[in-house]
Amino acid sequence: MTVKGGAAKRSFAAALAVTAALALSGCAGLGSSFGQSARNTDTPFGNYLAGRYAGAERDLDAASSFLGKAMEQDPDNSVLIERAFIVAISAGDMDEAAALAEKSLETGGEERLARLVLALSALKSGDYEDADRHIREAAPGPFTALIGTLTRAWAAAGQGDGDAANAILDTFKGRPAFELFRAYHAALIAEYLDQPEAADTAYREAVSASAGASLRVVEAYGRFLERTGRTDEAASLYRDYEALSPEHPLMKANLARIAKGTKPEPLVTHPAEGAAEALYGLGSALAQESGLDLSIVYLQLGLYLRPDFDVARILLGDIYERAQDWKTAITTYEGVDSSSPLRPNADIQIAINYDRLEKTDEAEARLRDLQERMPGSIDPVVALGDIFRAQELYAEAAKEYTKAIGILGEVGPENWSVLYARGVCYERLKRWPEAEKDLKRALVLSDEHPLVLNYLGYSWVDQKLNLDTAMEMIRKAVDQRPQDGFIVDSLGWAHYRLGNYEEAVKHLERAVVLQPDDPVINDHLGDALWKVGRKIEARFQWRHALEMKPEEDLVPQIEAKIEYGLEGAGARQRGEADLPEPANGTEDKGA
C-alpha cells in the first residue's frame, strides 16, 4: 500500500506519536505488536517500527534498510528522515548523513544536528565560510552551542583570522564548564597559526584547568614542547601523566620518541582535525555520564573529520562494549591503525570480545600471536590468563600469570594484580600455601587493596584460620567498598564462622540485596537463616541458590541441605551412621 494524501500522513504522524510515547519506557514497549508490524513491510509505519527496533538493537544495517523503504513510500516525512539521519551518523555513513541533513532542512526537521553535519562537511572540504554560515543559522542548543562555537573558531582559523577565532572562543569566558575547551582550542589554534608564545600560554592554562589529567592536552602540549626544543619539559609532562595512568602506551611512545631525538608533528594540522578534537572531548564527557548513544554520534563525527583518530576509535569500541555489542566493538577496534601505539590494546580487546561471543579459540589465537609479537609485554599474557580464569580453567590461568611474572622479573606495586589473580587460581586449585604466599605479597604491594583484603580474609575465615585478623581485614574492605556485595558477604560469613549468627544474617541479607544473582551469597544467607531458626526462609534461599547454577561441587551440598536441613546435610557429608530423616520444612522460628 502506498501512503498518499494529507489524511494518511496525519494518521502516520499520530501513530508515530504513540510510538514515541512507548519509547519512553524502552524498546520493550513495542511488545508483541512489533512482529506483526515488521511483517507488514508495505507500510511506512511498519518499516519505521522495524527500523526503530533494529536501531535500538544497534543493527544499523537493518535499521537503514527498513527506514530507507519507509522513505521510498513517504519521502518527505520529517520524522523518518530524522531517524534515518541519526542511524547514518551512528553507522559512520557520513555521505548518507550529509544528504539526509540537506533533506532534513528542506522538510523542516530537526535542524541543529543537520546544520552541524553540513558545517563539519564544509570545514573538512575547506569551505570555511559555508561552515560558519551553517553554525550561525542553526537554532541554539546546549551541545551545538559548544561544538558550534568551536567549529566557528576553527573556520575562522582556517581563513587565517586568529583575532576572530579568539573572539569566538572568548564567548566561553566566565563559564567554568567550558574553560578547558576554551583554553585547549585557543592553544591549538595559536599553534596552527604559528603563534608559539600565545600557544604556550594557552597550553599552560589548559594543563592547569585539567590538572594535568587530560590525555589530549598532555599529548598536544608535549608535542609542542618537543617541537620547540623543550624536550626535558615534555618528558616531565609525560611522566606526570604516567603517574596517573601507569604504562600508558601513548606516553611510552612519546618518551621513546624523545630518546630517539625525533620531532613529532603538531597534534592538529588542519581545522577539521581541530573540530574533531572538540567532538572527541564532548563524546568522551558524555560517555562518562552514560550518554552512550549521543556519545557515539559525536565520536563518529570526529572520526569522519579525522579517520586516523585512534584514541576516539578506542573510546568508541569501549562504548560498544558497555552496550554489550561485542561484534560492533570488534569491527571498531579493527579500524585502529596497525602502526598505532594503541593497536596492541585494540587487539587485546578484540580477543576479549571474541571470548564474550564464545569464540574462545579465536581469542586465544589472537593473544598467542600478540605474545609472539610483543615478547616483553605482560598485557596479552595477563589478558589470556583472565579469560581462562573467567572460564574457571584455573590451572591454565595460573600458567599464564606465572609467565607474566617471569617477564616482569620482579613484581612491583603497579603489577600487584597479577599476584592477586594467580593467588586466586591457586586457592581454587586447593594449593593453599602457594595461594596464601601470593595473596600476602599482593596485600603489601597493593597497599591493602580491598579486593585483596577481602579475598585473603575470606579464605582464612572459610578455613577457620587467623579469624581475628581475617575479621579486621574484611571490615577494612567493607569500609572501603560498602556497596560491594561480595565483600559484604565476606563480613557476614566471617560472623557466621565465629558463631555470631544474628550479626551474620544482618550482613548477608544486605549482601544479597547488593548482589542478588550470586549463588554462593544466597547459599550463605540460607545457612545463617537456618542457624537463627528461620528455616522456611533458609530453604527458600537454598532453592534460589540452586536456580542460579552454582559450581558443580556445591550442587549436592545445597540439595542435601534442602532435603535434610543444615545439620542433617552435615551428618550425611561426614558419613555418620544415624542420619536424620528428611525434614518437612514446616518448622520456622518466625512462623
PyMOL commands that set and color helices and strands:
alter all, ss='L'
color gray80, all
select helices_A, chain A and resi 5-23+27-30+33-39+44-56+60-73+78-90+94-106+112-125+128-137+142-158+162-172+176-192+196-210+215-227+231-244+249-260+271-288+292-305+310-322+326-334+343-356+360-373+379-390+394-408+413-428+432-445+450-462+467-480+485-497+501-514+519-531+535-547+552-574
alter helices_A, ss='H'
color red, helices_A
deselect
rebuild
show_as cartoon
